[in-house]
Amino acid sequence: DKMLILKIRHHWPEAADFRLIRPRGNEGYTIFLFHTAVNLEFSGTAVPLKPGGCIIYPPNTAQYVSAQGPLLYSFIHITEDSAAFLRQFKLPLGQPFYPRDTEVLTNLLEKMEPEFFSQNPYREEMLDAMFRALLIILSRSAQESSPVVQLKQEKHLDIKEIRQHVLSNPQRRWRRYTIALLSVRKNV
């Protein structure tokens, strides 16, 4: 099985006010590696992502990205029929994470982009080999990395309620342990 790359860009710059708004996503998979801070949006909730953050969007998944300043990122668009190929790498689809070895990933992407646009002999084989290496690094990183926390709305409300309870009872001597017990009771 080979992966068909539709588009690739390495260190692609955008203006500070850049916003990517794709309510229906792309037909295929999209891999983003952000070299500067961005906000991603999931169901109306903004999730800040530090430099080095990554996300792999499955086909037809909403993509909302807004820059937190001048944006620098790398991306790859892949065909939608690549699900079986991607599954073997156990990647976290639709979940932002922080891969290790971003320098290695960036170097791979830097080599992949001109190869993609070249007419070199064995171009597809070379791209396939580099892309597999990139996916292996992402997979290893995702298994080691804790995903970026995404609070569900009801959890957010529970946390606000606990915070309000603590702040509205200043006469009580609050300890982390006591607050943790409240959280456990609320199942936060």
C-alpha positions in Angstrom: 0.0 0.0 0.0 1.3 3.4 -1.0 0.1 6.7 0.2 -0.8 9.3 -2.4 0.2 12.8 -1.4 -1.9 15.5 -3.0 0.0 18.5 -1.7 2.9 19.3 0.6 4.4 22.5 1.9 7.3 23.0 4.2 7.6 26.1 6.5 4.6 27.8 4.8 4.2 31.4 6.0 0.9 33.2 6.7 0.0 36.7 8.0 -0.7 37.3 11.7 -4.4 37.5 11.1 -4.6 34.2 9.2 -7.7 32.1 9.7 -8.4 28.8 8.1 -12.1 28.1 8.0 -13.1 24.7 6.5 -16.5 23.7 8.1 -16.5 20.5 6.0 -12.8 19.9 6.1 -11.0 18.4 3.1 -11.9 15.3 1.0 -8.7 13.7 2.2 -6.5 13.6 5.3 -4.6 16.8 6.3 -1.5 16.7 8.5 -0.5 20.0 10.1 2.8 20.7 12.0 2.7 24.2 13.5 6.0 26.0 14.0 4.4 28.9 15.7 1.4 29.1 18.1 -2.1 28.7 16.8 -5.6 28.3 18.1 -7.6 25.3 16.9 -11.4 25.2 17.4 -13.4 22.1 18.2 -17.2 22.5 18.6 -16.9 26.2 19.3 -14.1 25.7 22.0 -10.7 27.3 21.2 -7.7 25.1 22.0 -4.4 26.9 22.0 -1.5 25.0 20.5 2.1 25.8 21.2 4.9 25.7 18.5 5.6 22.1 17.7 2.0 21.1 17.9 0.5 18.7 15.3 -2.9 17.5 14.2 -4.0 15.0 11.6 -7.5 15.8 10.4 -9.5 12.9 8.9 -11.5 13.5 5.7 -14.5 15.7 5.9 -13.7 16.9 9.4 -14.1 20.6 10.2 -10.8 22.5 10.3 -10.6 25.8 12.1 -7.2 27.3 12.7 -6.3 30.9 13.7 -2.9 32.4 14.0 -1.7 33.9 17.3 0.8 36.0 15.4 2.7 35.5 12.1 2.1 31.9 11.2 4.7 29.3 10.1 3.5 25.8 9.5 4.0 22.7 7.3 1.3 20.5 5.9 0.5 17.5 3.8 -2.8 16.7 2.1 -3.3 12.9 1.5 -6.0 11.1 -0.5 -9.1 10.0 1.3 -8.7 6.3 0.5 -5.6 6.2 2.7 -7.4 5.0 5.9 -6.1 1.4 5.8 -2.5 2.7 5.3 -2.8 5.2 8.2 -4.4 2.7 10.5 -1.2 0.7 10.8 0.5 3.6 12.4 -2.1 4.1 15.2 -2.1 7.9 14.8 -4.4 10.1 16.9 -6.8 11.4 14.2 -8.5 14.7 15.0 -6.6 15.1 18.3 -3.8 17.6 18.6 -0.5 16.4 20.1 3.1 17.4 20.5 5.5 15.1 18.6 9.1 14.8 19.7 11.8 15.2 17.2 10.2 18.2 15.4 13.5 19.0 13.9 13.7 15.6 12.3 10.1 16.0 11.1 10.9 19.4 9.7 14.0 18.1 7.9 12.0 15.3 6.4 9.3 17.7 5.2 12.0 20.0 3.8 13.3 17.1 1.6 9.8 15.9 0.7 8.5 19.1 -0.8 11.1 19.5 -3.6 10.9 15.7 -4.2 7.1 16.0 -4.6 7.5 18.7 -7.3 10.4 16.9 -9.1 10.5 14.6 -12.0 13.3 12.5 -10.5 13.5 8.8 -11.2 11.8 6.8 -8.4 10.1 9.9 -7.1 7.1 8.0 -5.8 9.2 5.4 -4.1 11.4 8.1 -2.4 8.3 10.1 -1.3 6.7 6.9 0.0 9.9 6.0 2.0 10.2 9.5 3.5 6.5 9.7 4.3 6.6 6.3 6.1 9.5 7.6 8.2 7.5 10.7 9.0 4.5 8.6 10.0 6.6 6.3 12.2 8.1 9.3 14.0 4.6 10.8 14.5 3.2 7.5 15.7 6.0 6.9 18.2 5.6 10.5 19.5 1.8 10.2 19.8 2.1 7.1 21.9 4.6 8.9 24.2 2.9 12.3 24.3 -0.2 13.1 26.3 -2.8 14.7 24.0 -3.7 18.3 24.3 -6.5 18.4 26.9 -9.9 19.1 25.4 -12.6 19.8 28.0 -16.1 18.9 27.2 -18.6 21.6 27.9 -20.1 19.8 30.9 -16.7 19.3 32.5 -15.9 23.0 32.0 -19.1 23.9 33.8 -18.3 21.4 36.6 -14.8 23.0 37.0 -16.4 26.5 37.1 -18.9 25.4 39.7 -16.1 24.0 41.9 -14.1 27.2 41.5 -17.1 29.3 42.3 -17.8 27.2 45.4 -14.2 27.6 46.6 -14.1 31.3 45.9 -17.5 32.0 47.6 -16.3 30.4 50.8 -13.2 32.3 51.6 -13.6 31.7 55.4 -12.8 28.0 54.8 -9.2 27.0 54.6 -9.0 25.3 51.3 -6.3 22.7 50.7 -5.5 21.0 47.4 -6.7 17.7 48.8 -10.1 19.1 49.7 -10.5 20.7 46.3 -9.4 17.4 44.7 -12.1 15.6 46.7 -14.7 18.0 45.3 -13.5 17.3 41.8 -13.7 13.5 42.4 -17.3 13.8 43.7 -18.1 15.9 40.6 -16.3 13.3 38.4 -14.1 16.0 36.9 
